Amino acid sequence: MLMIDEAKEVENVKLLTEMMGDHIDREVARRVLRKYEGDMEKAAAAVLEGERGDDHQSHQLWRPAPQVDVTNHKQASLPSVARTNTPVVDLTGDDDGDLQRAMKESMSTLQQPAPVFGPSERPPDPNWAMVPSNQQSNHDANYLQNLERAIEASLEHNNANDSDALEPFPIEQQLRRDGCPVVLRPSIHTMCYAAAILQGLFYVPQVRERMASWRPTVIPGMMEVNVPTSGADFTLWALSEIFTHMDLARLCDLNVDKHLCAFNIEPWASLVNPPGELSQKFYTRLVATLEKAFMDQFVLCGQPPPNSRLFHFLYGDNAGDHVEVLQETSVVPIDINPGSTGSDANDLIGRLSAQLSKPQNTPEKQSVIVEPSEVVAFQLSKPSSSNLNNTSTNATAKPFVYPRSIYLDQFLKENIEFAEAKRRQQHEMFSDVQKLILHKKSMTHFNGKDTLKDLRSTIYYYECVADDKGDPERASSIKTTTEKLKNILGALELEIQVTDQMIHKIREEASTLLDCPELKQVRYDLRVVFMHDGLYGRKHLYCYVRDKGQWWKIADSLIEQVKEESVLGDTTGLHLGAGPYLLLYSRFRPDENERLTSLPWPPEIEDDVKECNKAFLAQLPQDLVKDIKEEDTPSQNGIFPQTVQLTDLESRNGGMDTS
């Protein structure tokens, strides 16, 4: 059995992570070191080759292999059992006193109380502990600290008389002004997460534009068609009504109860089902329906389909001249660990690179995107274990970092050779950093001792302690030795400073090596961030949306303009293992604001919105609406040549409920 020097292992783990520029998790560094029995050079070389310390690495794209935490359980030593001291009775003598004492002892034994079954009242023996007491105390401290935070948050929630009942806005606050976005508010609180997804999709420019051009399926030769009541057309018509109201309505909150029946929504019953998982399932089903309906629409109209995919990108494993195992997906799962100390565990680009990268010795298995999509969703998955039971040494978990814009060029099939060349160059630069760090360690440590500290102590001795005893020759020798030692120390400190500067410079160049113009052509901008504060209920889900260059925070009963720093740095729910759970990015378009100015929504729905606006404005005080004028402009037709005249308008469920 390999005996591990824990103190030396901690030092080696720290050194290995510093060599890699903190690009690997400390747990990964520990596993690799143990695999190579503490050999630092072999471990560093293995990490540079992509080694993670796991026995098996998954090759499924976008799905990293779970990191298994192997814990060594030590066999508990059994404590020695000490017999109680009992009086020794001599039965061989003739003394009657001895005989009487023997009979008394025997009677006291027979009269002992009957055994009582139940928990033992005996104090615990530390020798029987299955884990060392110091580890247990750390575990309990972290658990109790997290539990206390959760209880405090829950009490604040309950003491505020919080309710999941829908609280309507005062009618004066319902008026939409200054580009204010619209919040979708279902009466049933178990549907609020799905309403948030529908609301978020509206603020993805590509989705809004495509929905405005969609029309129900029309059989050739028919000039009239009823409003869809089932199937995919029913879902898209309901979404088209929602989007049209969100674009043109004069009020800022909409009740969508009558439309949610078109989406087959799974209720959010409790925290046992995290809103992130339910949102991912709902989003996946919905975008699959939308993508198919859009493609069918182009086919029926005899128009060529668009060049790019909308939601689903095509990916596979690079095999040189071709790509193997082609698959489609609309959601990229990102495994994050809020309590991790590794920088790659709480950064979107770092996690994405880690999940797609393969060892340098098998570059042919590099995962690549063959056909990118206009929209990419990232599901942020928390660890499966209880966040309250997290025994991380960090007192405060790090928030997950996601940027305003990302570039996916390095993962595209056509750029794989160029990107791999950059990664090899990056690999060589990290190797140089490794050599420099080892060189620095050779100057600062020897046989486990701090040589600089010892050198400074020696200089102090010669300067302040050594006694020349009045001997001029001895005094001269002490002075000469002191000057030599100072020169040596100065040279070492200078070389260490130069080495640190070289390490910093190489790391900076390596970190930006892939940020070159050739790999910054396919830009995706952040559009929507879905948030959860860790508690249950409609008021504990909210989202950030970007509309016309401005960020907004939309909650159940709150709509406010926010700065971009608030969106990218929101730490809400972090102490409860919650926070952002779904990110929506879409391709950058410089003219998107102009393209969204006047969209061709279905004329019938536009007319409904105008009637609703007139009825709503009539309920408001005149001083609020004196500057508002409803324009009765004719409705515009979409890109499809055939105008659909919808009948049975009265049979619809009253359109959008604006009450």
C-alpha positions as CSV (number, residue, x, y, z in Angstrom):
1,M,0.0,0.0,0.0
2,L,1.3,3.4,-1.0
3,M,1.8,5.7,2.1
4,I,1.0,9.3,1.2
5,D,2.8,12.2,2.9
6,E,-0.1,14.6,3.1
7,A,2.0,17.7,3.7
8,K,4.2,17.0,0.7
9,E,1.2,16.1,-1.4
10,V,-0.4,19.5,-0.6
11,E,2.8,21.3,-1.6
12,N,3.1,19.2,-4.9
13,V,-0.6,19.9,-5.8
14,K,0.0,23.6,-5.3
15,L,3.1,23.5,-7.4
16,L,1.5,21.5,-10.2
17,T,-1.5,23.9,-10.4
18,E,0.9,26.9,-10.5
19,M,2.8,25.2,-13.3
20,M,-0.4,25.0,-15.3
21,G,-1.3,28.6,-14.6
22,D,-4.3,27.5,-12.4
23,H,-5.9,25.9,-15.5
24,I,-6.6,22.6,-13.7
25,D,-8.6,21.8,-10.7
26,R,-6.7,20.9,-7.5
27,E,-8.6,17.6,-7.2
28,V,-7.5,16.7,-10.8
29,A,-3.9,17.6,-9.9
30,R,-4.1,15.4,-6.8
31,R,-5.4,12.4,-8.7
32,V,-2.7,12.7,-11.4
33,L,0.0,12.9,-8.8
34,R,-1.3,9.9,-7.0
35,K,-1.5,8.0,-10.2
36,Y,2.2,8.6,-10.9
37,E,3.1,8.1,-7.2
38,G,4.1,11.7,-6.6
39,D,6.5,12.0,-9.5
40,M,6.2,15.7,-10.3
41,E,7.8,15.5,-13.8
42,K,5.6,12.6,-14.9
43,A,2.5,14.2,-13.5
44,A,3.1,17.6,-15.2
45,A,3.8,15.9,-18.5
46,A,0.6,13.9,-18.2
47,V,-1.5,17.0,-17.4
48,L,-0.1,18.8,-20.5
49,E,-1.1,15.7,-22.5
50,G,-4.7,16.0,-21.3
51,E,-4.6,13.5,-18.5
52,R,-7.3,14.1,-15.9
53,G,-6.4,11.2,-13.5
54,D,-9.6,9.2,-14.3
55,D,-9.5,5.6,-15.1
56,H,-11.9,6.1,-18.0
57,Q,-12.6,9.3,-20.0
58,S,-15.9,9.6,-21.8
59,H,-15.7,10.5,-25.5
60,Q,-19.3,11.6,-25.8
61,L,-19.3,15.1,-27.2
62,W,-20.6,17.9,-24.9
63,R,-20.9,15.4,-22.0
64,P,-17.8,15.3,-19.9
65,A,-17.1,12.2,-17.8
66,P,-18.1,12.7,-14.2
67,Q,-15.2,13.3,-11.9
68,V,-15.2,10.5,-9.3
69,D,-14.1,11.4,-5.8
70,V,-12.2,8.4,-4.5
71,T,-11.9,8.5,-0.7
72,N,-9.6,6.2,1.1
73,H,-11.4,4.7,4.1
74,K,-9.1,3.6,6.8
75,Q,-9.8,0.5,8.9
76,A,-10.8,1.6,12.4
77,S,-8.6,0.2,15.1
78,L,-10.4,-1.6,17.8
79,P,-9.8,-0.3,21.3
80,S,-8.4,-2.6,24.0
81,V,-11.1,-3.8,26.4
82,A,-10.1,-3.3,30.0
83,R,-11.6,-5.6,32.7
84,T,-12.9,-3.8,35.7
85,N,-11.1,-4.4,39.0
86,T,-13.0,-6.9,41.2
87,P,-12.0,-7.9,44.7
88,V,-10.1,-11.1,45.0
89,V,-11.7,-13.6,47.4
90,D,-9.6,-16.2,49.1
91,L,-11.7,-19.4,49.5
92,T,-8.8,-21.5,50.7
93,G,-8.5,-20.0,54.1
94,D,-10.3,-20.8,57.3
95,D,-11.4,-17.2,57.9
96,D,-15.2,-17.0,57.9
97,G,-14.9,-13.3,56.9
98,D,-13.6,-14.4,53.5
99,L,-16.5,-16.7,53.0
100,Q,-18.9,-14.0,53.9
101,R,-17.4,-11.6,51.5
102,A,-17.6,-14.2,48.7
103,M,-21.3,-14.8,49.4
104,K,-21.9,-11.0,49.4
105,E,-20.2,-10.6,46.0
106,S,-22.2,-13.4,44.6
107,M,-25.5,-12.0,45.8
108,S,-24.7,-8.5,44.4
109,T,-24.0,-10.1,41.0
110,L,-27.3,-12.0,41.1
111,Q,-29.2,-8.8,42.1
112,Q,-28.0,-6.8,39.1
113,P,-30.8,-5.0,37.2
114,A,-32.2,-6.6,34.1
115,P,-30.7,-5.4,30.8
116,V,-32.4,-2.3,29.2
117,F,-32.6,-2.1,25.4
118,G,-32.2,1.2,23.7
119,P,-29.5,3.9,23.0
120,S,-26.4,3.6,25.0
121,E,-25.7,6.3,27.6
122,R,-22.0,5.5,27.5
123,P,-19.9,8.5,26.3
124,P,-18.6,8.0,22.7
125,D,-15.1,6.5,22.4
126,P,-13.0,8.4,19.8
127,N,-11.1,5.2,18.9
128,W,-14.3,3.9,17.2
129,A,-14.7,6.9,14.9
130,M,-14.8,6.0,11.2
131,V,-13.2,9.3,10.2
132,P,-10.7,11.5,12.0
133,S,-12.3,14.0,14.3
134,N,-10.8,17.0,12.6
135,Q,-12.3,16.0,9.2
136,Q,-15.7,15.5,10.8
137,S,-15.6,18.9,12.5
138,N,-14.8,20.6,9.2
139,H,-17.6,18.7,7.5
140,D,-20.1,19.6,10.2
141,A,-19.0,23.2,10.2
142,N,-19.6,23.6,6.4
143,Y,-22.8,21.7,6.6
144,L,-24.2,23.7,9.5
145,Q,-23.1,27.0,7.9
146,N,-24.8,26.3,4.7
147,L,-27.9,25.0,6.5
148,E,-28.1,28.1,8.6
149,R,-28.0,30.3,5.5
150,A,-30.8,28.2,3.9
151,I,-32.9,28.5,7.0
152,E,-32.4,32.2,7.2
153,A,-33.4,32.7,3.6
154,S,-36.4,30.5,4.1
155,L,-37.5,32.4,7.2
156,E,-37.1,35.7,5.4
157,H,-39.3,34.3,2.6
158,N,-42.0,33.1,5.0
159,N,-41.9,36.2,7.3
160,A,-42.5,38.5,4.4
161,N,-46.0,36.8,3.9
162,D,-44.8,35.7,0.5
163,S,-47.4,34.0,-1.6
164,D,-47.5,32.3,-5.0
165,A,-50.8,33.9,-5.8
166,L,-50.8,36.2,-8.7
167,E,-50.7,39.8,-7.5
168,P,-51.9,42.2,-10.3
169,F,-50.1,45.4,-11.1
170,P,-52.0,48.6,-10.2
171,I,-53.6,49.8,-13.4
172,E,-51.5,53.0,-13.5
173,Q,-48.3,50.8,-13.4
174,Q,-49.4,48.6,-16.2
175,L,-48.8,51.3,-18.9
176,R,-45.8,50.4,-21.0
177,R,-43.3,53.3,-21.5
178,D,-39.8,54.0,-22.7
179,G,-39.3,50.6,-24.4
180,C,-40.2,48.7,-21.2
181,P,-40.4,45.0,-21.9
182,V,-43.4,42.8,-21.2
183,V,-43.6,40.1,-18.4
184,L,-45.7,37.0,-18.9
185,R,-47.5,36.1,-15.7
186,P,-49.5,32.9,-15.5
187,S,-52.0,32.5,-12.6
188,I,-50.8,29.0,-11.9
189,H,-47.4,29.4,-10.2
190,T,-46.2,25.9,-11.3
191,M,-46.1,27.1,-14.9
192,C,-44.0,30.2,-14.2
193,Y,-40.7,28.6,-15.4
194,A,-42.2,27.7,-18.8
195,A,-43.7,31.2,-19.2
196,A,-40.2,32.6,-18.5
197,I,-38.8,30.4,-21.4
198,L,-41.5,31.7,-23.8
199,Q,-40.7,35.3,-22.6
200,G,-37.0,34.8,-23.0
201,L,-37.3,33.4,-26.6
202,F,-39.0,36.7,-27.6
203,Y,-35.8,38.6,-26.9
204,V,-33.7,36.4,-29.2
205,P,-33.8,38.5,-32.4
206,Q,-33.6,35.5,-34.8
207,V,-36.5,33.7,-33.1
208,R,-38.7,36.8,-33.0
209,E,-38.0,37.5,-36.7
210,R,-38.7,33.9,-37.7
211,M,-41.9,33.8,-35.7
212,A,-43.2,37.0,-37.2
213,S,-43.0,35.4,-40.7
214,W,-44.7,32.1,-39.8
215,R,-48.2,31.4,-40.9
216,P,-50.4,28.3,-40.3
217,T,-50.3,25.5,-42.8
218,V,-52.6,26.1,-45.8
219,I,-53.7,23.3,-48.1
220,P,-53.2,24.4,-51.8
221,G,-56.4,25.7,-53.2
222,M,-57.9,26.8,-49.9
223,M,-58.3,30.5,-49.2
224,E,-59.6,30.2,-45.6
225,V,-58.4,28.2,-42.7
226,N,-59.6,27.9,-39.1
227,V,-57.5,28.8,-36.2
228,P,-55.4,25.7,-35.3
229,T,-56.6,23.8,-32.3
230,S,-54.1,20.9,-32.2
231,G,-50.7,19.8,-33.3
232,A,-47.7,21.9,-34.0
233,D,-49.7,24.7,-35.7
234,F,-51.7,25.1,-32.4
235,T,-48.4,25.6,-30.5
236,L,-47.0,28.1,-33.0
237,W,-50.2,30.0,-33.3
238,A,-50.3,30.4,-29.5
239,L,-46.7,31.5,-29.5
240,S,-47.4,33.9,-32.3
241,E,-50.2,35.5,-30.3
242,I,-47.9,35.9,-27.3
243,F,-45.1,37.4,-29.3
244,T,-47.4,39.8,-31.2
245,H,-48.8,41.1,-27.9
246,M,-45.3,41.4,-26.4
247,D,-44.2,43.5,-29.4
248,L,-47.2,45.7,-29.8
249,A,-49.2,45.8,-26.6
250,R,-49.5,49.0,-24.5
251,L,-49.5,47.2,-21.1
252,C,-46.4,45.6,-19.6
253,D,-47.8,42.5,-18.0
254,L,-49.8,39.8,-19.8
255,N,-51.7,36.8,-18.4
256,V,-51.0,33.8,-20.6
257,D,-53.2,31.2,-18.9
258,K,-55.4,30.6,-22.0
259,H,-52.3,29.9,-24.1
260,L,-50.2,27.6,-22.0
261,C,-52.4,24.6,-22.8
262,A,-50.8,24.6,-26.2
263,F,-47.3,23.8,-24.8
264,N,-47.8,20.6,-22.8
265,I,-46.0,22.0,-19.7
266,E,-44.8,19.8,-16.8
267,P,-45.6,21.5,-13.5
268,W,-42.9,22.7,-11.2
269,A,-44.1,21.0,-8.0
270,S,-41.1,21.5,-5.6
271,L,-37.4,22.0,-5.3
272,V,-37.0,18.2,-5.8
273,N,-37.3,19.1,-9.5
274,P,-34.9,21.9,-10.1
275,P,-36.2,24.6,-12.4
276,G,-33.1,24.2,-14.6
277,E,-33.9,20.6,-15.5
278,L,-37.6,21.3,-16.2
279,S,-36.6,24.4,-18.3
280,Q,-34.1,22.3,-20.3
281,K,-36.7,19.7,-21.1
282,F,-39.4,22.2,-22.0
283,Y,-36.9,24.3,-24.1
284,T,-35.7,21.2,-26.0
285,R,-39.2,20.0,-26.9
286,L,-40.4,23.5,-27.9
287,V,-37.4,24.4,-30.1
288,A,-37.7,21.0,-31.9
289,T,-41.3,21.8,-32.7
290,L,-40.4,25.3,-33.9
291,E,-37.5,24.3,-36.1
292,K,-39.6,21.6,-37.8
293,A,-42.5,23.9,-38.4
294,F,-40.3,26.6,-39.9
295,M,-38.7,24.2,-42.3
296,D,-42.1,22.8,-43.3
297,Q,-43.3,26.3,-43.9
298,F,-40.5,27.0,-46.4
299,V,-41.1,23.7,-48.2
300,L,-44.9,24.3,-48.5
301,C,-44.3,27.8,-49.9
302,G,-41.8,26.5,-52.4
303,Q,-39.0,28.7,-51.0
304,P,-35.5,27.5,-50.3
305,P,-34.8,26.9,-46.6
306,P,-32.4,29.3,-44.8
307,N,-28.7,28.6,-45.1
308,S,-28.2,28.4,-41.3
309,R,-29.8,26.3,-38.7
310,L,-31.9,28.1,-36.1
311,F,-31.7,26.1,-32.8
312,H,-29.9,22.7,-33.6
313,F,-26.2,22.6,-34.5
314,L,-24.6,19.5,-36.1
315,Y,-21.5,18.1,-34.4
316,G,-19.3,15.0,-34.3
317,D,-15.8,13.6,-33.8
318,N,-13.1,14.8,-36.2
319,A,-11.5,11.9,-38.1
320,G,-9.2,13.7,-40.5
321,D,-11.0,14.0,-43.9
322,H,-14.4,13.4,-42.4
323,V,-16.4,13.6,-39.2
324,E,-17.8,10.6,-37.3
325,V,-21.0,10.1,-35.3
326,L,-22.9,13.2,-36.5
327,Q,-25.5,14.3,-34.0
328,E,-27.8,17.3,-33.4
329,T,-28.4,19.2,-30.2
330,S,-29.9,22.5,-29.1
331,V,-28.7,22.6,-25.5
332,V,-25.1,22.3,-24.4
333,P,-24.9,21.0,-20.8
334,I,-22.1,22.7,-18.8
335,D,-21.1,20.9,-15.5
336,I,-20.1,23.5,-12.9
337,N,-19.0,23.2,-9.3
338,P,-19.8,26.2,-7.2
339,G,-17.3,25.1,-4.5
340,S,-14.4,24.3,-6.8
341,T,-11.1,26.2,-6.6
342,G,-10.2,25.5,-10.3
343,S,-10.7,28.4,-12.7
344,D,-12.0,26.0,-15.4
345,A,-14.9,24.9,-13.1
346,N,-16.6,28.3,-13.0
347,D,-16.0,29.8,-16.4
348,L,-18.1,29.2,-19.5
349,I,-15.3,29.2,-22.0
350,G,-13.0,27.2,-19.8
351,R,-15.6,24.5,-19.1
352,L,-16.6,24.4,-22.8
353,S,-13.0,23.9,-23.8
354,A,-12.4,21.3,-21.1
355,Q,-15.5,19.3,-22.3
356,L,-14.5,19.4,-25.9
357,S,-10.7,18.9,-25.6
358,K,-9.1,15.6,-26.0
359,P,-5.5,14.4,-25.1
360,Q,-2.8,15.6,-27.4
361,N,-1.9,12.0,-28.4
362,T,-5.4,11.5,-30.0
363,P,-6.2,14.8,-31.8
364,E,-8.3,12.9,-34.3
365,K,-10.9,12.5,-31.6
366,Q,-11.3,16.3,-31.2
367,S,-15.0,17.2,-31.1
368,V,-16.0,19.7,-33.7
369,I,-19.1,21.6,-34.8
370,V,-19.9,20.8,-38.4
371,E,-22.8,23.2,-38.9
372,P,-23.4,25.9,-36.3
373,S,-26.8,27.2,-35.4
374,E,-28.1,30.8,-35.0
375,V,-29.0,30.1,-31.3
376,V,-27.1,28.2,-28.7
377,A,-28.4,27.4,-25.2
378,F,-26.2,26.5,-22.3
379,Q,-27.7,24.5,-19.4
380,L,-25.7,25.1,-16.2
381,S,-25.8,21.9,-14.2
382,K,-25.0,21.8,-10.5
383,P,-23.4,18.8,-8.8
384,S,-25.7,16.0,-8.1
385,S,-24.8,15.9,-4.4
386,S,-26.4,18.1,-1.9
387,N,-25.0,21.6,-1.9
388,L,-25.7,22.0,1.8
389,N,-23.4,19.0,2.4
390,N,-20.5,20.6,0.5
391,T,-17.3,20.2,2.5
392,S,-15.2,22.4,0.3
393,T,-12.5,24.3,2.1
394,N,-13.8,27.5,0.6
395,A,-16.0,29.5,2.9
396,T,-17.6,31.3,0.0
397,A,-18.4,29.6,-3.3
398,K,-17.3,31.3,-6.6
399,P,-19.9,32.6,-8.9
400,F,-20.1,31.1,-12.4
401,V,-18.6,33.4,-15.0
402,Y,-20.3,33.9,-18.4
403,P,-19.1,36.6,-20.9
404,R,-21.1,39.2,-22.9
405,S,-19.9,37.6,-26.1
406,I,-18.3,34.3,-27.1
407,Y,-16.6,33.0,-30.2
408,L,-17.0,29.4,-31.3
409,D,-14.5,29.5,-34.3
410,Q,-12.0,27.2,-32.5
411,F,-14.6,24.4,-32.3
412,L,-15.7,24.6,-36.0
413,K,-14.7,21.8,-38.4
414,E,-13.1,24.2,-40.9
415,N,-10.8,25.7,-38.3
416,I,-9.7,22.5,-36.5
417,E,-6.2,22.3,-38.0
418,F,-5.5,26.0,-37.3
419,A,-6.9,25.8,-33.8
420,E,-4.9,22.6,-33.1
421,A,-1.7,24.3,-34.2
422,K,-2.5,27.1,-31.7
423,R,-3.2,24.5,-29.0
424,R,0.1,22.8,-29.7
425,Q,1.9,26.1,-29.4
426,Q,0.0,26.7,-26.2
427,H,1.1,23.3,-25.0
428,E,4.8,24.2,-25.7
429,M,4.4,27.5,-23.9
430,F,3.0,25.8,-20.8
431,S,6.0,23.4,-20.9
432,D,8.3,26.4,-20.9
433,V,6.4,27.7,-17.9
434,Q,6.8,24.3,-16.2
435,K,10.6,24.5,-16.7
436,L,10.8,28.0,-15.4
437,I,8.8,27.1,-12.2
438,L,11.1,24.1,-11.6
439,H,14.1,26.4,-12.1
440,K,12.7,28.9,-9.6
441,K,12.1,26.1,-7.1
442,S,15.6,24.9,-7.4
443,M,16.8,28.4,-6.4
444,T,14.4,28.8,-3.5
445,H,14.3,25.3,-2.0
446,F,16.7,22.5,-1.3
447,N,16.0,19.2,0.6
448,G,12.6,20.6,1.6
449,K,14.1,23.8,3.1
450,D,13.7,27.4,2.2
451,T,17.1,28.4,1.0
452,L,16.4,32.1,0.8
453,K,15.1,32.1,4.4
454,D,18.2,30.3,5.5
455,L,20.5,32.6,3.6
456,R,18.9,35.7,5.1
457,S,19.2,34.2,8.6
458,T,22.9,33.5,7.9
459,I,23.4,37.1,6.8
460,Y,21.6,38.4,9.9
461,Y,24.0,36.2,12.0
462,Y,27.1,37.6,10.5
463,E,25.8,41.2,10.7
464,C,24.3,41.2,14.2
465,V,25.4,38.2,16.1
466,A,28.9,37.2,15.1
467,D,31.6,38.6,17.5
468,D,35.0,39.5,16.2
469,K,36.4,39.3,19.8
470,G,38.5,42.4,19.1
471,D,40.5,40.5,16.4
472,P,40.9,42.7,13.3
473,E,41.5,39.7,11.0
474,R,38.4,38.0,12.3
475,A,36.3,41.2,11.8
476,S,37.6,41.5,8.2
477,S,36.6,37.9,7.5
478,I,33.1,38.4,8.9
479,K,32.6,41.6,6.8
480,T,33.9,39.8,3.7
481,T,31.7,36.8,4.2
482,T,28.7,39.1,4.8
483,E,29.2,41.0,1.6
484,K,29.6,37.8,-0.4
485,L,26.4,36.4,1.1
486,K,24.5,39.6,0.3
487,N,25.7,39.5,-3.3
488,I,24.6,35.9,-3.7
489,L,21.2,36.9,-2.2
490,G,20.9,39.8,-4.5
491,A,21.7,37.7,-7.6
492,L,19.2,35.1,-6.6
493,E,16.4,37.7,-6.0
494,L,17.1,39.3,-9.3
495,E,17.0,36.0,-11.2
496,I,13.8,35.0,-9.4
497,Q,12.3,38.4,-10.3
498,V,13.3,37.9,-14.0
499,T,11.9,34.3,-13.9
500,D,8.6,35.5,-12.5
501,Q,8.3,38.1,-15.2
502,M,9.0,35.5,-17.9
503,I,6.4,33.2,-16.4
504,H,3.8,35.9,-16.3
505,K,4.5,37.0,-19.9
506,I,4.4,33.5,-21.3
507,R,1.1,32.8,-19.4
508,E,-0.4,36.0,-20.7
509,E,0.6,35.1,-24.3
510,A,-0.7,31.5,-23.9
511,S,-4.0,32.6,-22.5
512,T,-4.7,34.9,-25.5
513,L,-3.2,32.6,-28.1
514,L,-6.7,31.5,-29.4
515,D,-8.0,35.1,-29.3
516,C,-6.7,35.9,-32.8
517,P,-8.6,37.5,-35.6
518,E,-8.8,34.2,-37.5
519,L,-10.8,32.6,-34.6
520,K,-13.0,35.6,-33.9
521,Q,-15.4,35.5,-36.9
522,V,-18.4,33.5,-35.4
523,R,-19.6,35.7,-32.6
524,Y,-22.5,34.9,-30.3
525,D,-24.0,37.5,-28.0
526,L,-25.7,36.9,-24.7
527,R,-29.5,37.5,-25.0
528,V,-31.1,36.0,-21.9
529,V,-30.0,34.8,-18.4
530,F,-32.5,32.7,-16.4
531,M,-31.9,32.9,-12.6
532,H,-33.1,31.1,-9.5
533,D,-32.5,32.3,-6.0
534,G,-32.7,28.8,-4.5
535,L,-36.2,28.9,-2.9
536,Y,-39.5,27.7,-4.3
537,G,-42.2,29.8,-5.8
538,R,-42.9,32.2,-8.7
539,K,-41.2,35.1,-7.0
540,H,-37.9,33.2,-6.8
541,L,-37.4,32.9,-10.6
542,Y,-36.4,35.8,-12.8
543,C,-34.4,36.6,-15.9
544,Y,-32.3,39.2,-17.6
545,V,-33.1,40.1,-21.2
546,R,-31.3,42.4,-23.6
547,D,-33.6,44.4,-25.9
548,K,-32.4,47.2,-28.2
549,G,-29.0,47.5,-26.6
550,Q,-30.4,47.7,-23.0
551,W,-30.5,45.1,-20.2
552,W,-33.7,44.6,-18.2
553,K,-34.4,42.5,-15.1
554,I,-37.9,40.8,-15.4
555,A,-39.3,39.2,-12.3
556,D,-42.9,38.3,-11.4
557,S,-43.8,41.7,-10.2
558,L,-40.8,43.8,-11.1
559,I,-39.4,45.2,-14.4
560,E,-36.4,47.4,-14.1
561,Q,-33.5,48.6,-16.2
562,V,-30.1,47.3,-15.0
563,K,-26.4,47.7,-16.0
564,E,-24.5,45.0,-17.7
565,E,-22.3,44.5,-14.7
566,S,-25.3,43.4,-12.7
567,V,-26.2,40.8,-15.3
568,L,-22.8,39.3,-15.5
569,G,-22.0,39.5,-11.8
570,D,-25.3,38.5,-10.1
571,T,-24.5,36.2,-7.1
572,T,-28.1,35.6,-6.0
573,G,-28.7,32.1,-4.7
574,L,-25.0,31.2,-4.6
575,H,-25.1,30.2,-1.0
576,L,-28.0,27.8,-1.7
577,G,-26.3,26.2,-4.8
578,A,-28.6,28.1,-7.1
579,G,-28.1,31.1,-9.4
580,P,-28.0,31.1,-13.3
581,Y,-29.4,27.9,-14.8
582,L,-29.9,28.6,-18.5
583,L,-28.1,31.0,-20.9
584,L,-29.3,31.9,-24.4
585,Y,-26.7,33.2,-26.9
586,S,-27.4,34.0,-30.6
587,R,-25.3,35.1,-33.6
588,F,-24.3,38.7,-33.6
589,R,-26.1,40.9,-36.2
590,P,-25.1,44.5,-36.6
591,D,-28.5,45.5,-38.0
592,E,-30.7,43.6,-35.7
593,N,-32.4,46.7,-34.1
594,E,-33.5,47.9,-37.6
595,R,-34.7,44.5,-38.6
596,L,-36.9,44.2,-35.5
597,T,-38.5,47.7,-35.9
598,S,-41.5,46.6,-38.0
599,L,-42.2,42.9,-38.1
600,P,-44.9,41.3,-40.3
601,W,-47.0,39.7,-37.5
602,P,-50.3,37.9,-38.6
603,P,-52.8,40.7,-39.5
604,E,-55.6,39.1,-37.5
605,I,-53.5,39.0,-34.3
606,E,-52.4,42.6,-34.9
607,D,-56.0,43.7,-35.1
608,D,-56.7,42.0,-31.8
609,V,-53.8,43.7,-30.1
610,K,-55.0,47.1,-31.3
611,E,-58.5,46.5,-29.9
612,C,-57.0,45.4,-26.6
613,N,-54.8,48.5,-26.5
614,K,-57.8,50.8,-27.1
615,A,-59.8,49.1,-24.3
616,F,-56.8,49.3,-21.9
617,L,-56.1,53.0,-22.6
618,A,-59.8,53.8,-22.1
619,Q,-59.5,52.6,-18.5
620,L,-56.6,54.9,-17.7
621,P,-56.8,58.5,-16.4
622,Q,-56.6,61.0,-19.2
623,D,-53.4,62.7,-17.9
624,L,-51.5,59.4,-18.4
625,V,-52.6,58.8,-22.0
626,K,-52.8,62.3,-23.3
627,D,-49.6,61.9,-25.2
628,I,-50.3,58.4,-26.5
629,K,-51.9,57.9,-29.9
630,E,-52.9,54.6,-31.3
631,E,-52.1,54.4,-35.0
632,D,-54.7,52.5,-37.1
633,T,-52.1,51.5,-39.7
634,P,-53.0,48.6,-42.1
635,S,-51.6,45.3,-41.2
636,Q,-48.6,44.0,-43.1
637,N,-48.3,40.7,-44.8
638,G,-45.3,38.3,-44.2
639,I,-42.9,36.8,-46.6
640,F,-45.3,34.1,-47.7
641,P,-47.2,34.9,-50.9
642,Q,-50.6,33.6,-49.8
643,T,-52.6,35.7,-47.3
644,V,-54.6,33.5,-44.9
645,Q,-58.0,34.8,-43.9
646,L,-58.7,33.3,-40.5
647,T,-62.3,32.4,-39.6
648,D,-63.9,31.3,-36.3
649,L,-62.2,34.1,-34.4
650,E,-64.9,34.0,-31.8
651,S,-64.1,30.4,-31.0
652,R,-60.6,31.2,-29.8
653,N,-60.2,31.5,-26.1
654,G,-60.6,35.2,-26.1
655,G,-57.1,35.9,-27.4
656,M,-54.6,37.3,-24.9
657,D,-56.0,38.0,-21.5
658,T,-55.1,41.7,-20.7
659,S,-57.3,42.0,-17.7
